[in-house]
Amino acid sequence: MRKWSEAFQVASVYVGTIVGAGFATGREIVEFFTRFGFYGTAAIFLAGVLFIVLGSKIMLVAIDIRAKSFEQLNEYLFGRRLALVMNIFLMLMLTGVCAVMLSGAEALFTEQLRLPQRTGLVFTVILTLIVMAAGVKGLFAVNTFVVPMMVVFNFLVMLLVMNTGSRVFAPVVSSGWEEGGKAVLSAFSYAAFNLALAQAVLVPMAAEIKDRSAVKRGGVIGGLLLTVILSSSHISLGTLSDPASFDIPMAVIVEGTAGTLYFLYLLIIYGEIFTSVIGNLYGLERQIRSYLPIHSLWIYICLLSVVYVISLVKYGTLLEILYPLFGYISIGFLFLLLIKPDKAR
């Protein structure tokens, strides 16, 4: 029973790390999947398989080689010289994604709650420092609470949308093979981007748990949950004629089909943003502490100061530029992870 409990905690942190502002608001799903219409559905299942297989593998390899940070995993995958380049790139990615999360929180507070500018940024920064003071226990606690709510809510919204009789997926412009090929590439890009980022959390977490069966189950459960959330959100977003025209397209759907649940949805969006912020910062802090033996609190303050400045750029602009760029560069990480043998084997 204890192993299943640990597996669920692992799955919750895995899902919570990957699901952030872009995912929760629907913008990320539109960018990588929904714009391909029906082909995006097949791409989601491909991405789901990659999440199940490779999410588990990251944690198992981390246990086998006794890696405590993503730097050690990258040395195993790339060799010492290339690992240095990958580690710098990954730290920049984590910082950039944290900025997108904070910018998403700002958009949520100003656009949906009509609160003054910077309210969302300041509130999230303060709450992050409070939770991260508890370390990995705070990470587990927040994700174990938010992730089940997120899964149930996304599925409920999908059912409500389908019950309205709205047409799902507008016709795609390109020919079938062309659009299908783009969707497949997008699935690999999406999985590569998210797995490259997730290793910052999955590696130190696996090192603390050290139980192969628990992390393997957690990887499978986490990958399945991600597939369910992606699929349900994708189907809901497919009912909009132009989902890319909204900064928070999922909010438009919820407000139109389930108005009574609207504020609950905003709370869940914020929870998803917050889990991603604390997960990425946890990974960055673990890496920086291996170079600089200073107190974690000061590392978090410095990181949040940098992220705060970057997040002042408009949320939609940050997401459109950074996410696809990071995704294509991360495909090299995905390829090496696929071909690298499991050391234990």
Sine and cosine of phi, psi and omega as CSV:
sin_phi,cos_phi,sin_psi,cos_psi,sin_omega,cos_omega
0.00,0.00,-0.62,0.79,-0.01,-1.00
-0.88,0.47,-0.62,0.78,-0.01,-1.00
-0.91,0.41,-0.61,0.79,0.03,-1.00
-0.93,0.37,-0.58,0.81,0.06,-1.00
-0.90,0.44,-0.70,0.72,0.05,-1.00
-0.90,0.43,-0.63,0.77,0.00,-1.00
-0.89,0.46,-0.66,0.75,0.01,-1.00
-0.92,0.39,-0.61,0.79,0.05,-1.00
-0.89,0.45,-0.68,0.73,0.04,-1.00
-0.87,0.49,-0.74,0.68,0.00,-1.00
-0.87,0.49,-0.65,0.76,-0.02,-1.00
-0.90,0.43,-0.69,0.72,0.02,-1.00
-0.92,0.39,-0.64,0.77,0.03,-1.00
-0.86,0.52,-0.78,0.63,0.00,-1.00
-0.91,0.42,-0.71,0.70,-0.04,-1.00
-0.89,0.47,-0.54,0.84,0.02,-1.00
-0.94,0.35,-0.66,0.75,-0.06,-1.00
-0.98,0.20,-0.61,0.79,-0.02,-1.00
-0.99,0.14,0.93,-0.36,0.00,-1.00
-0.74,-0.67,-0.49,-0.87,-0.08,-1.00
-0.87,0.49,-0.74,0.67,-0.04,-1.00
-0.90,0.44,-0.65,0.76,0.01,-1.00
-0.93,0.38,-0.78,0.63,-0.11,-0.99
-0.91,0.41,-0.63,0.78,-0.03,-1.00
-0.98,0.17,-0.27,0.96,0.00,-1.00
0.99,-0.15,-0.26,0.97,-0.06,-1.00
-0.89,0.45,-0.66,0.75,-0.01,-1.00
-0.91,0.41,-0.66,0.75,-0.01,-1.00
-0.92,0.39,-0.63,0.78,0.07,-1.00
-0.88,0.47,-0.71,0.71,-0.07,-1.00
-0.90,0.44,-0.64,0.77,-0.10,-0.99
-0.99,-0.14,-0.41,0.91,-0.13,-0.99
-0.74,-0.67,-0.83,0.55,-0.19,-0.98
-0.89,0.45,-0.50,0.86,0.01,-1.00
-0.91,0.41,-0.25,0.97,0.06,-1.00
-1.00,-0.05,0.08,1.00,0.03,-1.00
0.90,0.44,-0.72,-0.69,-0.04,-1.00
-0.89,0.46,-0.54,0.84,0.01,-1.00
-0.89,0.46,-0.47,0.88,0.04,-1.00
-0.89,0.45,-0.48,0.88,0.02,-1.00
-0.90,0.43,-0.73,0.69,0.04,-1.00
-0.89,0.45,-0.60,0.80,0.01,-1.00
-0.90,0.43,-0.56,0.83,0.03,-1.00
-0.90,0.43,-0.68,0.73,0.01,-1.00
-0.92,0.39,-0.56,0.83,0.09,-1.00
-0.90,0.43,-0.72,0.69,0.04,-1.00
-0.88,0.48,-0.61,0.79,0.02,-1.00
-0.88,0.47,-0.67,0.74,0.05,-1.00
-0.88,0.48,-0.68,0.74,0.02,-1.00
-0.90,0.44,-0.64,0.77,0.03,-1.00
-0.90,0.44,-0.66,0.75,-0.01,-1.00
-0.92,0.40,-0.78,0.62,-0.10,-0.99
-0.94,0.33,-0.76,0.65,-0.15,-0.99
-1.00,0.08,-0.47,0.89,0.11,-0.99
-0.89,0.46,-0.69,0.73,0.06,-1.00
-0.90,0.44,-0.66,0.75,-0.07,-1.00
-0.91,0.42,-0.64,0.77,0.04,-1.00
-0.82,0.57,-0.73,0.69,-0.04,-1.00
-0.95,0.33,-0.63,0.78,0.00,-1.00
-0.92,0.40,-0.68,0.73,0.04,-1.00
-0.90,0.43,-0.63,0.77,0.02,-1.00
-0.86,0.51,-0.66,0.75,0.04,-1.00
-0.93,0.38,-0.68,0.73,-0.06,-1.00
-0.89,0.45,-0.67,0.74,-0.04,-1.00
-1.00,-0.09,0.06,1.00,0.03,-1.00
0.85,0.52,0.67,0.74,0.01,-1.00
-0.98,0.18,0.70,-0.71,0.02,-1.00
-0.94,-0.33,-0.12,0.99,0.03,-1.00
-0.53,-0.85,0.27,-0.96,-0.02,-1.00
-0.92,0.40,-0.33,0.94,0.05,-1.00
-0.89,0.46,-0.69,0.73,-0.02,-1.00
-0.93,0.36,-0.59,0.81,0.06,-1.00
-0.91,0.41,-0.67,0.74,0.00,-1.00
-0.92,0.39,-0.52,0.85,0.10,-1.00
-0.90,0.43,-0.62,0.79,0.04,-1.00
-0.92,0.40,-0.63,0.78,-0.05,-1.00
-0.99,0.16,-0.69,0.72,-0.18,-0.98
-0.96,-0.27,-0.28,0.96,-0.19,-0.98
1.00,0.00,0.32,-0.95,-0.16,-0.99
-0.87,0.49,-0.70,0.71,-0.10,-1.00
-0.94,0.34,-0.78,0.63,0.01,-1.00
-0.92,0.40,-0.49,0.87,0.01,-1.00
-0.88,0.47,-0.59,0.81,0.01,-1.00
-0.88,0.48,-0.69,0.72,0.03,-1.00
-0.90,0.44,-0.71,0.70,-0.02,-1.00
-0.90,0.44,-0.64,0.77,-0.02,-1.00
-0.91,0.41,-0.66,0.75,0.04,-1.00
-0.90,0.44,-0.70,0.71,0.02,-1.00
-0.87,0.50,-0.68,0.73,-0.03,-1.00
-0.92,0.40,-0.62,0.78,0.04,-1.00
-0.90,0.43,-0.61,0.79,0.07,-1.00
-0.92,0.40,-0.64,0.77,0.04,-1.00
-0.88,0.48,-0.74,0.67,-0.02,-1.00
-0.88,0.48,-0.66,0.75,0.03,-1.00
-0.91,0.42,-0.69,0.72,0.01,-1.00
-0.89,0.45,-0.66,0.75,-0.02,-1.00
-0.94,0.35,-0.61,0.80,0.08,-1.00
-0.87,0.49,-0.61,0.79,0.04,-1.00
-0.90,0.43,-0.65,0.76,0.05,-1.00
-0.88,0.47,-0.64,0.76,0.00,-1.00
-0.89,0.46,-0.74,0.68,0.00,-1.00
-0.90,0.43,-0.62,0.78,0.05,-1.00
-0.90,0.43,-0.60,0.80,0.07,-1.00
-0.91,0.42,-0.65,0.76,0.06,-1.00
-0.89,0.46,-0.65,0.76,0.04,-1.00
-0.89,0.46,-0.69,0.72,0.02,-1.00
-0.88,0.47,-0.63,0.77,0.00,-1.00
-0.89,0.45,-0.72,0.69,-0.06,-1.00
-0.94,0.35,-0.61,0.79,-0.06,-1.00
-1.00,0.09,-0.72,0.70,-0.08,-1.00
-0.98,0.21,-0.63,0.78,-0.11,-0.99
-0.99,-0.15,-0.59,0.80,-0.04,-1.00
-0.98,-0.19,-0.10,0.99,0.05,-1.00
0.85,0.53,0.58,0.81,0.03,-1.00
-1.00,-0.03,0.33,-0.94,-0.03,-1.00
-0.86,0.50,0.45,-0.89,0.03,-1.00
-0.85,0.52,0.52,-0.86,0.00,-1.00
0.97,0.25,-0.12,0.99,0.01,-1.00
-0.88,0.48,-0.74,0.67,-0.02,-1.00
-0.89,0.45,-0.65,0.76,0.00,-1.00
-0.90,0.44,-0.78,0.63,-0.06,-1.00
-0.90,0.43,-0.70,0.71,-0.01,-1.00
-0.87,0.49,-0.69,0.72,-0.03,-1.00
-0.92,0.40,-0.64,0.76,0.02,-1.00
-0.88,0.48,-0.72,0.69,-0.02,-1.00
-0.90,0.43,-0.71,0.70,0.00,-1.00
-0.90,0.44,-0.61,0.79,0.03,-1.00
-0.88,0.47,-0.71,0.71,0.00,-1.00
-0.89,0.46,-0.60,0.80,0.01,-1.00
-0.91,0.41,-0.74,0.68,-0.04,-1.00
-0.93,0.37,-0.67,0.74,-0.06,-1.00
-0.94,0.35,-0.29,0.96,0.09,-1.00
-0.90,0.43,-0.40,0.92,0.03,-1.00
-1.00,0.06,-0.10,1.00,0.05,-1.00
0.94,0.34,-0.58,-0.81,-0.09,-1.00
-0.91,0.40,-0.44,0.90,0.04,-1.00
-0.91,0.42,-0.62,0.78,0.06,-1.00
-0.91,0.42,-0.62,0.78,0.03,-1.00
-0.88,0.48,-0.74,0.68,0.02,-1.00
-0.89,0.45,-0.71,0.70,-0.09,-1.00
-0.88,0.47,-0.74,0.68,-0.04,-1.00
-0.90,0.43,-0.72,0.70,-0.05,-1.00
-0.93,0.37,-0.61,0.79,0.00,-1.00
-0.90,0.43,-0.45,0.89,0.03,-1.00
-0.99,0.10,-0.71,0.71,-0.14,-0.99
-0.97,0.24,-0.70,0.72,-0.15,-0.99
-0.87,0.50,-0.74,0.67,0.03,-1.00
-0.86,0.51,-0.64,0.77,0.04,-1.00
-0.88,0.48,-0.65,0.76,-0.03,-1.00
-0.90,0.43,-0.69,0.72,-0.02,-1.00
-0.89,0.46,-0.76,0.65,-0.03,-1.00
-0.89,0.45,-0.69,0.72,-0.07,-1.00
-0.92,0.40,-0.70,0.71,0.01,-1.00
-0.88,0.48,-0.63,0.77,0.01,-1.00
-0.93,0.37,-0.64,0.77,0.01,-1.00
-0.90,0.44,-0.68,0.73,0.02,-1.00
-0.89,0.46,-0.66,0.75,0.03,-1.00
-0.86,0.51,-0.70,0.71,0.01,-1.00
-0.89,0.45,-0.66,0.75,0.01,-1.00
-0.91,0.42,-0.65,0.76,0.01,-1.00
-0.91,0.42,-0.71,0.71,-0.01,-1.00
-0.91,0.41,-0.50,0.87,-0.01,-1.00
-0.94,0.34,-0.34,0.94,0.02,-1.00
-0.98,0.22,-0.25,0.97,0.00,-1.00
0.99,0.16,0.25,0.97,0.01,-1.00
-0.92,0.38,0.55,-0.83,0.03,-1.00
-0.95,0.31,0.73,-0.68,0.00,-1.00
-0.99,-0.14,0.81,-0.59,0.06,-1.00
0.95,0.32,0.92,-0.39,0.13,-0.99
-0.95,0.31,0.45,-0.90,0.01,-1.00
-0.87,0.50,0.64,-0.77,0.02,-1.00
-0.99,0.13,0.43,-0.90,-0.10,-0.99
-0.99,0.13,-0.68,0.73,-0.09,-1.00
-0.98,0.22,0.21,-0.98,0.05,-1.00
-0.94,0.35,0.32,-0.95,-0.10,-1.00
-0.82,0.57,-0.79,0.61,-0.07,-1.00
-0.91,0.42,-0.65,0.76,-0.01,-1.00
-0.90,0.44,-0.73,0.68,-0.02,-1.00
-0.93,0.37,-0.61,0.79,0.04,-1.00
-0.89,0.45,-0.66,0.75,0.03,-1.00
-0.89,0.45,-0.66,0.75,0.04,-1.00
-0.90,0.44,-0.62,0.78,0.00,-1.00
-0.91,0.42,-0.65,0.76,0.03,-1.00
-0.90,0.44,-0.72,0.69,0.04,-1.00
-0.87,0.49,-0.63,0.77,0.01,-1.00
-0.91,0.42,-0.60,0.80,0.04,-1.00
-0.89,0.45,-0.70,0.71,0.03,-1.00
-0.90,0.43,-0.67,0.74,0.01,-1.00
-0.88,0.47,-0.69,0.72,-0.02,-1.00
-0.90,0.43,-0.73,0.68,0.01,-1.00
-0.90,0.43,-0.66,0.75,-0.01,-1.00
-0.88,0.47,-0.73,0.68,-0.01,-1.00
-0.86,0.51,-0.76,0.66,-0.06,-1.00
-0.95,0.31,-0.60,0.80,0.02,-1.00
-0.94,0.33,-0.60,0.80,0.06,-1.00
-0.87,0.49,-0.65,0.76,0.04,-1.00
-0.95,0.30,-0.67,0.75,-0.09,-1.00
-0.90,0.44,-0.45,0.89,-0.01,-1.00
-0.86,0.50,-0.47,0.88,0.01,-1.00
-0.88,0.48,-0.47,0.88,0.03,-1.00
-0.99,-0.17,-0.67,0.74,-0.09,-1.00
-0.91,0.42,-0.60,0.80,-0.04,-1.00
-0.91,0.42,-0.83,0.55,0.01,-1.00
-0.90,0.43,-0.51,0.86,0.03,-1.00
-0.92,0.40,-0.71,0.71,0.04,-1.00
-0.89,0.46,-0.59,0.81,0.02,-1.00
-0.90,0.44,-0.53,0.85,0.01,-1.00
-0.98,0.21,-0.61,0.80,-0.04,-1.00
-0.98,0.22,-0.73,0.69,0.07,-1.00
0.89,0.45,0.25,0.97,-0.03,-1.00
-0.94,-0.35,0.95,-0.33,-0.08,-1.00
-0.88,0.48,-0.69,0.73,-0.05,-1.00
-0.92,0.39,-0.62,0.79,0.00,-1.00
-0.91,0.40,-0.70,0.71,-0.03,-1.00
-0.96,0.29,-0.51,0.86,0.05,-1.00
-0.92,0.40,-0.72,0.69,0.06,-1.00
-0.88,0.47,-0.66,0.75,0.01,-1.00
-0.88,0.47,-0.63,0.77,0.04,-1.00
-0.90,0.44,-0.66,0.75,0.01,-1.00
-0.92,0.38,-0.74,0.68,0.01,-1.00
-0.88,0.47,-0.70,0.72,0.00,-1.00
-0.88,0.48,-0.69,0.72,0.02,-1.00
-0.89,0.45,-0.65,0.76,0.04,-1.00
-0.91,0.42,-0.68,0.74,0.01,-1.00
-0.90,0.44,-0.65,0.76,0.04,-1.00
-0.88,0.47,-0.64,0.77,0.02,-1.00
-0.90,0.43,-0.67,0.75,0.02,-1.00
-0.90,0.44,-0.72,0.70,-0.03,-1.00
-0.92,0.40,-0.70,0.72,0.03,-1.00
-0.86,0.51,-0.74,0.67,-0.05,-1.00
-0.89,0.46,-0.73,0.69,-0.04,-1.00
-0.91,0.41,-0.66,0.75,0.02,-1.00
-0.92,0.39,-0.64,0.77,0.00,-1.00
-0.88,0.48,-0.69,0.73,0.02,-1.00
-0.91,0.42,-0.67,0.74,0.03,-1.00
-0.90,0.44,-0.71,0.71,-0.02,-1.00
-0.91,0.41,-0.46,0.89,-0.01,-1.00
-0.92,0.40,-0.20,0.98,0.02,-1.00
-0.99,0.10,-0.22,0.98,0.04,-1.00
-0.99,0.12,0.63,-0.77,-0.01,-1.00
-0.94,0.34,-0.54,0.84,0.00,-1.00
-0.56,-0.83,0.97,0.26,-0.07,-1.00
-0.89,0.46,-0.43,0.90,-0.03,-1.00
-0.94,0.34,-0.21,0.98,-0.03,-1.00
-0.99,0.14,-0.11,0.99,-0.01,-1.00
-0.94,-0.35,0.61,-0.79,0.11,-0.99
-0.94,0.33,-0.59,0.80,0.00,-1.00
-0.78,-0.62,0.96,0.27,-0.08,-1.00
-0.89,0.46,-0.52,0.85,0.01,-1.00
-0.91,0.42,-0.54,0.84,0.03,-1.00
-0.91,0.41,-0.59,0.81,0.04,-1.00
-0.89,0.46,-0.67,0.74,-0.01,-1.00
-0.92,0.40,-0.73,0.68,-0.05,-1.00
-0.90,0.43,-0.67,0.74,-0.01,-1.00
-0.90,0.43,-0.54,0.84,-0.04,-1.00
-0.99,0.13,-0.48,0.88,-0.10,-1.00
-0.92,-0.38,-0.41,0.91,-0.05,-1.00
-0.60,-0.80,0.87,0.50,-0.08,-1.00
-0.82,0.57,-0.54,0.84,-0.02,-1.00
-0.93,0.36,-0.37,0.93,0.00,-1.00
-0.99,-0.13,0.12,0.99,-0.17,-0.99
-0.87,0.49,-0.74,0.68,-0.05,-1.00
-0.95,0.32,-0.50,0.87,0.12,-0.99
-0.90,0.43,-0.64,0.77,0.03,-1.00
-0.89,0.46,-0.68,0.73,0.03,-1.00
-0.87,0.48,-0.61,0.79,0.04,-1.00
-0.90,0.43,-0.66,0.75,0.01,-1.00
-0.93,0.37,-0.65,0.76,0.08,-1.00
-0.83,0.55,-0.73,0.69,-0.02,-1.00
-0.90,0.44,-0.63,0.78,0.04,-1.00
-0.87,0.48,-0.65,0.76,0.01,-1.00
-0.92,0.39,-0.66,0.75,0.07,-1.00
-0.88,0.48,-0.72,0.70,-0.09,-1.00
-0.92,0.40,-0.65,0.76,0.01,-1.00
-0.89,0.46,-0.57,0.82,0.02,-1.00
-0.95,0.32,-0.63,0.77,0.02,-1.00
-0.88,0.48,-0.78,0.63,-0.08,-1.00
-0.94,0.35,-0.54,0.84,0.04,-1.00
-0.91,0.42,-0.74,0.68,-0.01,-1.00
-0.92,0.39,-0.64,0.77,0.03,-1.00
-0.91,0.41,-0.59,0.81,0.06,-1.00
-0.86,0.50,-0.71,0.71,0.02,-1.00
-0.91,0.42,-0.67,0.74,0.03,-1.00
-0.90,0.43,-0.68,0.73,-0.01,-1.00
-0.89,0.46,-0.66,0.75,0.02,-1.00
-0.88,0.47,-0.63,0.77,-0.01,-1.00
-0.94,0.34,-0.72,0.69,-0.05,-1.00
-0.91,0.42,-0.60,0.80,0.00,-1.00
-0.91,0.42,-0.40,0.92,0.05,-1.00
-0.95,0.32,-0.32,0.95,0.04,-1.00
-0.98,-0.20,-0.64,0.77,-0.08,-1.00
-0.85,-0.53,0.93,-0.36,-0.02,-1.00
-0.98,0.19,0.92,0.39,0.05,-1.00
-0.88,-0.48,0.25,-0.97,-0.09,-1.00
-0.89,0.45,0.62,-0.79,-0.05,-1.00
-0.84,0.55,-0.62,0.78,-0.06,-1.00
-0.86,0.51,-0.66,0.75,0.00,-1.00
-0.93,0.37,-0.59,0.81,0.05,-1.00
-0.89,0.45,-0.71,0.70,0.00,-1.00
-0.89,0.45,-0.65,0.76,0.00,-1.00
-0.89,0.45,-0.71,0.71,0.01,-1.00
-0.90,0.44,-0.70,0.71,0.00,-1.00
-0.88,0.47,-0.71,0.71,-0.03,-1.00
-0.92,0.39,-0.52,0.86,0.05,-1.00
-0.90,0.43,-0.70,0.71,0.02,-1.00
-0.91,0.41,-0.73,0.68,-0.02,-1.00
-0.89,0.46,-0.61,0.79,0.00,-1.00
-0.86,0.51,-0.71,0.71,-0.02,-1.00
-0.90,0.44,-0.71,0.71,-0.01,-1.00
-0.90,0.44,-0.60,0.80,-0.09,-1.00
-0.94,0.34,-0.14,0.99,0.04,-1.00
-0.94,0.35,-0.28,0.96,0.12,-0.99
-0.94,0.34,0.54,-0.84,-0.05,-1.00
-0.83,0.55,0.68,-0.73,-0.07,-1.00
-0.81,0.58,-0.78,0.62,-0.05,-1.00
-0.88,0.48,-0.63,0.77,0.01,-1.00
-0.90,0.44,-0.72,0.69,0.02,-1.00
-0.85,0.53,-0.72,0.69,-0.07,-1.00
-0.91,0.42,-0.71,0.70,-0.06,-1.00
-0.90,0.44,-0.57,0.82,-0.05,-1.00
-1.00,0.10,-0.77,0.64,-0.17,-0.99
-0.97,0.24,-0.69,0.72,-0.14,-0.99
-0.89,0.45,-0.80,0.60,0.03,-1.00
-0.88,0.48,-0.63,0.78,0.01,-1.00
-0.87,0.50,-0.76,0.65,0.02,-1.00
-0.89,0.46,-0.60,0.80,-0.04,-1.00
-0.88,0.47,-0.74,0.67,-0.05,-1.00
-0.93,0.37,-0.61,0.79,0.02,-1.00
-0.92,0.38,-0.53,0.85,-0.06,-1.00
-0.97,0.22,-0.16,0.99,-0.02,-1.00
-0.87,0.49,-0.53,0.85,0.06,-1.00
-0.87,0.49,-0.64,0.77,0.06,-1.00
-0.89,0.45,-0.70,0.71,-0.01,-1.00
-0.88,0.47,-0.69,0.73,-0.02,-1.00
-0.89,0.46,-0.73,0.69,0.00,-1.00
-0.90,0.43,-0.61,0.79,0.03,-1.00
-0.91,0.42,-0.57,0.82,0.02,-1.00
-0.92,0.39,-0.67,0.74,-0.11,-0.99
-1.00,0.00,-0.30,0.95,-0.05,-1.00
-0.95,0.31,0.79,-0.62,-0.01,-1.00
-0.95,0.32,0.46,-0.89,0.09,-1.00
-0.96,0.28,0.83,-0.56,-0.09,-1.00
-0.85,0.53,-0.64,0.77,-0.02,-1.00
-0.89,0.45,-0.52,0.85,-0.03,-1.00
-0.94,0.34,0.00,0.00,0.00,0.00
